[in-house]
Amino acid sequence: MKLALKFAVAVLAIILAYSCKLDQGQNGENQPPPKKEVSAADILGNTDYLAISYGGYRENTRDIQPTIAQLKEDMKILAAMDIKLLRTYNTHLKQAANILEAIHQLKKEDPDFEMYVMLGAWIDCLNAFTANPNHEEEDAEANAAEIQRAVDMANQYPDIVKIIAVGNEAMVKWAASYFVQPGVILKWVNHLQDLKKAGQLPGDLWITSSDNFASWGGGDQEYHVKDLEELIKAVDFVSMHTYPMHDTHYNPDFWGNFEGEEKLSDLDKIDAAMQRAKEYAISQYQSVADYIKGLGIDKPIHIGETGWASFSNGHYGAKGSKATDEYKEALYYQHMRDWTNEAGMSCFYFEAFDEIWKDANNPGGSENHFGLFDIEGKAKYALWDLVDRGVFEGLGRGGNPVGKTYDGDKEALLKEVLTPPLKVLKPVQ
């Protein structure tokens, strides 16, 4: 009897030991820890989470929405280049909801897949895009619907939507077809912040508005109004746009080749001009930072948009400022990544893929050519090194494998690169 009891105790001990080992295998040190849920605070300014502005439209009209399968193709391409944070622009078209669903499906297929979204809600004034826009009133019904859809999407996909941006260049005065006063943006930002406090939105969701540097106080004093001050206090961070490329035409003081650079090689002249373009972007950032600091407000600033087109048959091309080609685009892209990474800022670089709907009646218009990839999915010069490293192997767009523009022929590319114009300095009076 004693022998049987000892045997039973021994068997029980073995069973318990094995059970403990199983528990340790499932929950202990031998298993990877569960993935930490990241927030906007973890992502923004983190170089492990590169950001980009994204539109997946492949046709010359937005009436043809990209399919979820097409969006998944793009997500895989972007993920391969370490992009983990996308910016979208509106909720009233299907693309935004489909992007979220595409990411959701990719995460189900691969638990290690990571992609997050700054979800844009488009904001219009009353009678926007008509002959008589009313900039003193908002399109209250349409704006409310945009915001509600953003709320619904953020609640449906809390693991993906980490930021909501109220409006896109919605306060800058040159957006003459639709701009609103800062009080309208403030109203909707406060509404979303109130929903967070009430537990009707995730508490770690960040709220902002994405607008031109001037709209954030870095430009003319006409923008320095009380509602802007209150808006800066209300947002979780400032999402600021800067576009030196456009100012190679509109405000070209920094653009061209200056006295003392005449003897440089053409590529060195271009390098010098693009270095000044970088400094110009930094100066616009600094003007916003100085304004906010002058208000006694401490608020993070991230670059919500900046980019450089690779082609233009208008102001920025051969008959204009000679600013646009793939070589200059690549220099600017690297400058922006280097600067913002070193400064601890996110940069939603504009943009991932060319979108030919933006200037549908003019295929050579610069707005069609801001992508780092062309419409077929070929990597422009800025990304040729990634193609060489094989990061896009097995990936493609619309049946086209990711390759290089110009078939990778740098000499052919450089033949189309124009030297910036000589800058004639006015004599000091």
Summary of the structure (lengths in Angstrom):
residues: 429
radius of gyration: 25.4
end to end distance: 115.9
largest distance: 115.9
contacts: 1373
relative contact order: 0.11
helix: 43%
strand: 14%
